């Protein structure tokens, strides 16, 4: 059951090992949140739109932060980011791209599309905490539209 006192972070990641590493980084950093995980960009769209099976907002609250991999089946992280930035309800929602790619072209594209941050996997606790501080995200006090 979701703890309603915690704010939700939506992790969009198709690799179970990467999901585990992110969960460990959050645990080591003592970051308390409701981490919701979906396997690709299409699932993330369904989650954000409240489509089944994510219609129950008590169980699947809107996130205050999206962390997304780039390379995933069905809909890439770049495509998801572009959709979020074009959607009137989510255009200000903080989005962090997480990728194993250290290519400058991927980093540049993420920021051109409106990413708030770009983290290289595996994500360390220090990188995670640094990103949250750099974004000035006391994200536990933001609403789902990043206000």
PyMOL commands that set and color helices and strands:
alter all, ss='L'
color gray80, all
select helices_A, chain A and resi 16-28+41-49+77-86+104-112+125-134+139-141
alter helices_A, ss='H'
color red, helices_A
select strands_A, chain A and resi 8-12+34-38+65-69+94-99+117-120
alter strands_A, ss='S'
color yellow, strands_A
deselect
rebuild
show_as cartoon
